Amino acid sequence: MVKKNLLPLLLMISILANGQAVLKYNFSKKNQNVLSLALSPDGTQIATGGDDNKITIWSTADGKESYTVNGEDSWITALAFHSNGKFLASGERSGKVTVFDLSTGTAAYNFEGHKGTVYSADFNVRYNYLATSGADGMLKIWDMASRQIIKNIKVCDKELLVVRFSPDNAKVLTAGSDGYVKEWDVLSGNMIRSIEAHPSTYVRGAAYSPNGEYIASGGDDKSVKIWQVSNGRLYKELPKTHRKWIQTIQFASDNIHLASGGHDGVAIVWNIEIGTEVATLKQGGVFVTGAIFSPDLKMIVTTGFEAKSAVWNIESFQLNPAPTLAEANAITVATRTSQTETSEKKNVFELVQPRIKTGEPFVCLEDEVKIRGMVSFEFGVREIAAVNKQSGQREKLKLNAGGLFEHSMKLAFLDNEITIEATDTKGTKLEKKFTVYRIFDKNNPTELAKLSRSGTDYALIIATNSYQALNPLVNPVFDANTIASELENNYNFQVEKLIDPPLSQITLKIREYARKMYSDDDQLFIFIAGHGEYDDFYKEGYLVATDSKKGDEGKTSYLPHSALRTYVNNIPCKHIFLAMDVCFGGTFDPYLASSRGNEEAAQAERAYFIKRKLNSKTRLYLTSGGKEYVPDGRPGQHSPFARKFLEALSTYGGADRILTYKEILGVVESVIPEPRYGEFGDNQPGSDFIFIAR
């Protein structure tokens, strides 16, 4: 970080006129044309980048320069603050993207991949991503944790000028040279919607409203348009006040006001509800490059090419910031439509636990039942409650910000008819009805036979044969396909496979499983086969991905076992079993388990045994060796570890057809080198993982 002497400022303070934007002060840097602008989340710092290849940080209190961060030998064409205010992303004319740590003024991350100018950047705080767009027409999404590109989408043939994440971070907005505004799903990369917003011309400005209801766009046709996010329809087109094309668009935090900046050197503040101009800010210069409201809506910052930057006082407007999306209690955002317009958004009500089979009661031993699910309404949720007809209980349920609910309800013996009622703010009601049968006599075999498991068994199989920088393997994919087939056909698992995945795909897929909703009876089995490495300096084992780099001393292209432990442990599934057929797999847990055990289920009722086994939280692992290399095996004959694992699966658990984790250990323990096994994370005493044969 290079501290600079304070530069002279042209300070202009005027008496406030009622309802007018008044120039508070100008600020500028000698020999710099400002090309990019960002405002810190707390509104105390302004960041500008220009054709002098530098990023300048200014104080909003007085417009004085705080310090300068030196970029590379290239114009700074895009800037974005992280929501924590600590990091600042910059994009350059050279195509380079840098994330600076503002506490030190040094580069924390460097990303390269664009061919030509980077025009826009934005952070996704939910998934720790950074999105960029450029002159090559590409949308690129980078995973900050792995420093890998996870999405590389060709959006248009020429310049892609805008990239913005939605307020809930689930979507990403793009706009550019093809005249379209497009929405993309962040995780899948699939296009959700394409709007021909400004036909046959460039769209240079686009933004989401903070509540996620609207998209505003501005184009070379001099128009500013407001679109409904719910259906992609035009909500309003504002008057064509700008004399030249629109360069920048920014919403105020009240969701009602909007700032547009144009190539006519003017920034305009709009009220989109009434569709009129509120104020005109004559920035001057060739064109306005940025116009941003402060979070408290007391100021607007504008920048221009060949013009002084300015801070405008708008306190006389008496604008009030709306609650953020996270603060709002409504589960879904209601689309503003006219009374005669029918919304296309559907109400959603899903029950995850208990999972009810049509026409059958849910049977349990306990004196209460756990209810888990999610609800969302177009106009927001007013109330959700659970009603037990037998006991007369009516209990209100609490929702979190994502619309999820979890509640435990007391049960009477035998039948309990339960209704979950969800009501929106307009009185619309949705219901879920089911019957829970609570066993009266736990010693009665006839009663115990009614117990049924409603959970789902999931399997994530990751296998890698091919590597960009390491020797290929012959059996991981063959092993994975065989194990997957066994689990699907004979154990009723829902199986998903990743074959030769890059590091970013592995971490992204684990994130997807971390976002799923699970019932207490659900199980997740993760099997990983491929290369592994151990770093004696860091005392850390690593999974090797297909794109891992040989000689990567920093191990940034590998997945550390410590990170894998954390990722898997935080998946909200109660029962998880991780098996790894990789070299140095035993270093997954620094404390290798040393005890053996066996438990007979033959004497217990099968259904009761299953319930008991799934009572405790499970975090168990099994690896093909310790801190050593393990053999791959002959082509087409499975690795020694996989062969024994399949042998265990083929027993189907014996007479009771329930294969336990400890029974698997009894089969695979003869493999050389000796497999390692144990518990990790939040595992509870008495836990187990079971494979239930059909």
N, C-alpha and C positions, 0 to 999 in steps of 0.2 A: 504494500500500500504506500502510495507516494503522497505525502501531505503537501498541500499547495498554499501559497499565500492567498489571502482573500482578494478576489478580483473586484474592481469597481462595479457597482450596480446602479442602475437607474431606478431609483425608488420613487414611485408615484402613488400617493395616497390621496383619495378624494373623499368628499362627504357622501355618505350613502344616500342614494335616492330610493324611494320606496319601490320595491319590486324590481330593482335593476341590478345587473352585474356590474360591479365597479372594480376597475383595475387596482389591485393592491400593490403590486410591484412587478417590474421586469427583472429578468436575470439572464445573463448570457455569458458566453465564453468566447474569447477572441479567436477568430479564425476557425470557428466550429459552426457548421450547419447541422442542426439537430435532425437526425433521421429516425430516432426511436425514443420512446418515453415509457417510464414505469413509475408507479407510486407505491411506496411501502404499505403493507396492510394496516399499519397504525396511523398512516397519513403524515408521518413526521419527516420522511425523506423522499426526495425526487431523484430519480436516476435518468440521465440523458446520455445518449450515444450518438456519435456523429461521424463526419467525414475526416476528423482528425485522428481516428483510430483509438479514441479514448472514451471511457465511461466516467461521467462526472456525477458525484453524489452531492445534492444540495439539501439544505435545511428548509422546510416549508415555513418555519417560524419567521425567518427574515430573508430568505432567498440567498443566503451566503453559501459559498462552496465549502463543503466539508472535506472532501478528499477526491482523488482521482485514481481509478483503477486502469492500468494500462492493458489494452487488448493487444492482439497481434497486429501485424502490419496490414490492416484491412479495416474498412468502414464498419461501424457497429450499426447493424440494420434491424435488430430485434432485441428487446429486453423484456424480462418477466421476473417479478419478485416471487419467491416462495412464500407461502402463507405464514411461515414462522419468522419471516423478515430477515433470516440469517443468510439465505442464499439468493443470488441473483444470476439468472441465466442470460447469456448474450449470444446472439447470432451474428455472423459476419458475412461480408460480401464474398469472402473466400470460400464460404461453405462450412466453416468451422463453427462448432457450438461449444461454449465454455460455461461451466457453472462456477461462480466465484463464491468463496466463503468471505463474507463482508467483515467478519471479525478479524481476519488476517489480511484480506486483500489479495489472497492467492487463489489460484485455480484449484478447485476441489475435484472437478470432473472435466474431462475433455471428450467430446464426441465428434467423429468425422464420418461423413457419408453423403452429404448433399453435394451435388454438382452445381456450383453457382451460389448466388446470394441466398441466405437464410432470411426469410421475410417475417416470420412470426414464431413465437415460442410460448408455451404455457405449461405449468406444473399441475400434476394430478396428485393431490395429497393423500387420497384414499389408497392408491396402489403404489405410491412413490415412483411415479412415472414422469417423464418430460416429453412433450410432443413438440415437433418442429415442422415447418413447411418451407418450401423454397422454390427457386427459379426452375428447378428440374421437375416441378409438378408433383413432388413426392410428399406424402404424409409419413413422418417417421415418429415412432413412439419408442422411447428408450427406458429401460428398467434401471433406475438409479442404483439399486442394490447390487445387481450383477454387472452393471455398466455395459449391458448388451442391448442391441436393438431387437425389439420383440414384434414390431409391426412395421412393414415397409410397403406402403400402398401408393400405387400410381393413381392420382386423383384426376389430373388433367394434363394435357399435352404441353402446356406452357406454364406460366407462373402460378403457383399456389400461394396466395397472399395472406391467408388468415387460418389460424388454428386456435380453437378455444375449447376447453373442457366444459361440460355442463356443470351446473352447481352441485349435483349429486355425484359427479365424477364418473358416471356410468357411460356417458356418450362424449364424442368429440365432434366439434363443428369445423367444417372447412369451407373456404370460398376462394375464388380465384378467377383466372382468365377465361374460363368457359361460361361465365354468367350464372353458374349454379351455386346454391348453398346446399351442402350435404351434411347429414348426420351419420355417424358411424358408432357401432358398438365397440367400446374400449377393449373388452376382453376377446371377443371373437374376431374383430376386425371387419365384420360384415356391415354393409351399408344399410342403414335403417330407412333413410328417406333422402330423396333428391328433389330439390325445389328449383325450378328455372326462374330464379328471382329477378334477374336483369338480363333478358335475352340478348344474345349477340354482343355483349359488352363485358367489361371487367367488373368483378365485385371486389372492391379493395377494403371494405370495412364490413364486419359482421360480429355480432355478440349475442350471448344469451342474457335475458333478464335475470337478476339474482334469484328470483323465485322459480326460475325454470319454465315459466309459462310461455315466454315469447322469444323469438329471434328477430333482431333488427339487422337489416342489410342496407348498404349504400353502394351505388354503382356509378359507372362512367356515364350513365344516362341522367345524372344529376338528381336521381330520386332516392328517397329513404323509405323503406317499406318495413312493416311489422308483420311477422308471421306467427301463427299459432303453432306451438310445439306439438300439441295433442293430435292435430290432423294435417299439419302442413299447409293450411289454408291462409290466404291473405287476410289479415285482421284490419290493417289500415295502411294507406299510402299517404305520406305527409306531403304538404305542398312543396312544389319544386322551387324553393327559395334560393338554393345555391345556383350560382351562375356557371360553375364548372363542376367537374366530376367530384364525387365524394371519396375522401382519402381515409377517414377514420370514423368509427362508431363506438360509443361507450354508453352503457346504461348507468343511471344513478342507483344507489342502494335502496331507494324507495319504490323501485319497479315502475315508476310512472314517468320519470323524466329521462331524457336521452340527449346526449351531445353528439353532434356530427361536425366533422371538419372537412373543408373542401379545398380544391385547387384555386379557389377564388380568394384565399387568404382569410376566410371567415369561419368561425365556429358558431354553431347555432344550438341553443338549448330548446328542447321541445317538450311539450306535455303530450304524451301519446294517447291519453284517455280522451282528450278533446281534440287532438290532432292539430294543435296550433303552436306557433313559434312563441317562446317565452322571452328569449333574449338573444341578441346578436353580439358576438365578441369579435371585434375586428383585430385579429392577430397580425395581419399584414404579411409581407413577404410573398414568396412565390406560391406556397401552399402550406396548409396546416398539416403537420405530421403527427400530432397527438392532441387529444382532449380527454381529460380524466377528472371525474368528480372525486373529492376527498371522501373518506368513509363517513364522516360526520355531516356531509353535505353543506359545509360552510364555504368551500372553495372549489374552484375549477382550475386545473393547470392546463395550459396550452403551449404547444411548441410549434415552430414553423421553420421552413427552409428559407434561408436568407432573411431571417427575422429574429427579434429577441423573444425569448420565452417569457411567459407571463403567468402570474397567479391572480385570479379574479375572486373577489369577495361576493358571495351570493347569500349571505346571512339574511338579507331582507326578503328572500324568497320563502323563508321559514319552512324549509323542507325537512321531513322527518324520516330517517332511515327505517326501513321495514325490518322485521325480524329476519335473521338469516334462515336458510333452509334447515339447518340443524336445530335452530331454536323453535321453529314452527312445529306445532303439535300435529298438524294435519299430515296424514300418511301419504297422500298423493296430492299433487297440485291441481287445483281446479282450473280448467281453461275458461278464460273470460269469453263468453259468447253472448249473443243477443238472446232475448227470451224466446224467439221463434226458431233459433238454431238448435239442432240436436247434436249433442256431443257424441263423438265416436269412441271416447275412452270407456273402457269396461271396468266394472267393479270386480275386485278379486277377493276371494275368501277361501283360504286353504287350511286344512287341518292336517298336521304332520304327525301328531301323537295324541291319542292312540290311532294307529292305522286300522281302519274298520273294513272288514270284508262285507260285501253287500249281503244283507239279511242275516248276518251272524253277530252275536254279542262279543264284546271284548272281555276275556276272562282274566281275573287277577286274584292274587292272594292277599294283597295289601289292603289297608283300610282307607287308602286314598288313591286317586288316579291322577297322573300328570297329564295336563292338556297343553299342547304346544302347536303354534301355527302362525299365520300371518293374515292381515286384512288390509285392504286399501279401497277407498271410495273416491269417486271423482270429486266430490265436494267435501271430503274430509270425514273422519270418524268422530261421531259424538259420543258413542258408548259401545262397549263390548262387555257382555256378561255371560256367566255360566249358570244354568238352572238345573237342579236335580229334582225331578218330579216327586220321587219317593220321600225325600227328606224335607222338601219345601225350601231348600237353600237357593238363594239367588245372590251370587257374588260377582262384583265388578272386577274385570281384568285390566291389568296395566299394559299399555303399549309402549315400546321404545320408539326411537326416532325413525326406525326402519319399518315400523308397522308390525313387528314381531310381538307375540305374546306367549307367556308361559305361566301356568297356574296349577296348583295342586288342589283337588276337590275331595272332601271326605265322602266315603261311601257307606251305604247301608249294606247289610248282608243280602245276598241273592241279587235280584235285578235292580239296576239303577238306570232310569231313563233320563239322559242328560241332553240338554239343548244349549248350544252356544249361539247367542244372539248378537249380531253386529248391526248398529244403526248409524246412518250418516246424518249430517247436519240438516238435511231436508226431510228426515223421517223415514227414508227408505231403509228396510230391514232385510237382512239376509240371515239364514239359520243353518246350523249343522246339527243333526240329531243322531244320537247313537245310544246303544245300551251297553252298560258295563255290568258284568256278572261277577260279584264278589263271593268267593268260595266260603261256605259256612264251616265245613268240617275238613280240616287239612289232613286228617288221617283216613279219609274215605277215598279209596282208589277210584271210585266212580266220579267223585267230584274232581279229583286231581286230573283225571283224563280229559276234563274240559279245558284245561289250560292250553292256550295256543299262543305261539310266538308270532307277533305281527311285524317284526322288524325286517329290514332288507339288508342283504349282504352285498357289499361293493368290493370290487377288486381293481386296483390300478397297477398295471403291469408295465414296467419300463425296461427296455432291453436295447442294447447297442452292440452291433457288430462292427460298424464302419466308423473310422476316425480320420479326421483331416490330418493329424500330425502324429498319430500313434499306429502301431501295428494292428491290423484288423483281427477280430475274433471270429470263430466259426459257429459257436453254439448258443450264445445268449438269445438270439431271436427265435431259434428252434425251440429252446427250452421254454421261452415265454409263451409261444403259441401253443405248445403242448399243455402247459399248466393252465393257460386261459381256457382251453377247450375242456379240460377236466373240471374246472370250477364251474363253467357255464352248464355243461351237460349233466354233471352228476351231483353238483352241490348248489345249483340254482343261484349262483352269483351273477350280479350285473357287472360285466367286465369291460374295462376300457384299457386299450393298449397304446403305448407310445413307442414307436420303433425308430431307432437312430435319432433321438430328439436332440436339438441343441440345448445348451444350458438354459436359455431364456424360456424355452417351451416347458422344460421340467419344472422350473420355479413357478411359471404361470399356471400350470396344471395343478400343482399343489395348492396354489392360492384359490383355484376354483373349488377344490374340495374343502378348503377352509371356509368358503362362503355358503356351502350347502347347509340345509336344515336337516337334522337327524333326529330320529326318535331314540329313546334309551335302549331299545333292542337292536338298533342298527349296528353293523360291524363293517370295518374297512380293513382290507388286507392289501398291503403294498409290497410288491415284489420287484426288486431291482437287480438286473444282471448286466455285467460289462466290466470295463477296466476300473481299477481303483489305484490310488497312490497314497503314499505316506510321506510327510515332510518331517524329518527328524529335528529340524531347527524349530519349527512351530509346534512340534509334538501333536500333529493334527493329521487325520485321515481325510481323503477327498474322494468323491465320485468324479469320474471322468466323463464328460459329455462328448458328443461327436465333434463339436467345434472347439474343444479344449485345446490349448496351444502347448506344444512341447517347449520346455525351457521357460515356462511362465513362472518366474521365481516368486512373484507376488500372488500367484494362484487365483487371479481374478477371473480366469476362465474355467475354474473348477468349482464344485459345490462342496464346501467343508461339511464334515460330519456334524460339527457343532451347530451349524446353521440348519442342517437337515433335521437334527433332533428337535430344534426349536420350532421349525415349520410344522413337522408332523404332530408334535405334542399339542400345538395350538389349534389343530383341526378339531372342531367341536363335536366329533363323533366319540361316543363313550368308549367304544371298544376298537382298538387299533393294533394290528400285528404287522410289523415290518420285517421282511426277510430280504437279505442282500447276498447275492452270489457274486462278490467282487473281491479283488485282492485287497488285503489290509482291512477287510470289513469289520473285523473284531475291534478296531479302534473307534467304531461308532460310539461306544460307551467307554469312558475312561475306567469305570469300575466293572470288570468282567465278572459275571455271575459264576459261582462255583458249585452251587447246589443242584441236585437232581431230585426228581419226585415223580410219583405216579398216583393216579386216583382212579378208582374203579367206579363206573357209573351204573354197572349192571344191577346193583341192588336198589337203585332208586327209580321211581317212575320217570320215564324219559322226558315228559313235558316239564315236570317239576325240576329235574336235573338241569334242563336248558335255562329255566328261569333263574335258578340259583347261580349258574355259571355266569349269567349276564348281569348279576347284581352289582358287581364292583367295576370301577373304571379300569380300563385295560390299556396299558402302554408297554408292549412286549416286543422284543426284537430277536432275530436269529440271523447270524451271518455265517458265511462259508469258511471262515478261518479267523485267525487272530491278526497279529501284526506281521503278515507274511503274504507271499504270492500264493495263489490257488490255481490249479490247473483248469484249462478250458475244456479239455476232453477231445476225443476224436470227432471229426465232422459227422454230424447226423446221429451221434450216440449220446448226446447230453453231457453236461459237465458232471463230475462225480456228485456234487452237492445237489444239482437239479434232479439227477437220477434217483437219489435217495428221497428227495422231497416228493417226487411223483410216486415213489413206492409207498410212502406214507399215505398220500391221497388215495391210492388204489385200494387201501384196506377198508376205506369207507367207515372207519371207526369201529369195526367189529359188529357184534350182534345188535347193539343199540343204534348203530349207524350215526354216531356222534364222534367225530375225530377232534381231540383236544390238542392244544398247544403242547402239553407235556407228552402226549402220545407221539406227536411228530418228533419231539426231541429224542425219544427212545429209538426211533428209526434212523435218524440222520447222525446220531452221535458216533457211529462207526466210520464216518467219512474221514479220510486223511487229506489235508490237515484237519484237526478237530474243530468242528464248528463252535462258535461262541454264541451265547444267548444270555438273556437277562431282561431287566425292566429299565425303563427310562421315563423321564418327565413326571407326570402326575399319577403314575400307576398306583393302584390301591392293593393292599394285602388281600389274597384270596382271588385275585383276578384270573381270568382265563380267556382264551379265544377259541371258538368252536367252529368246526366245519360240519354242517348238518347235511348228510347225504339224502338224496331224494328217496 
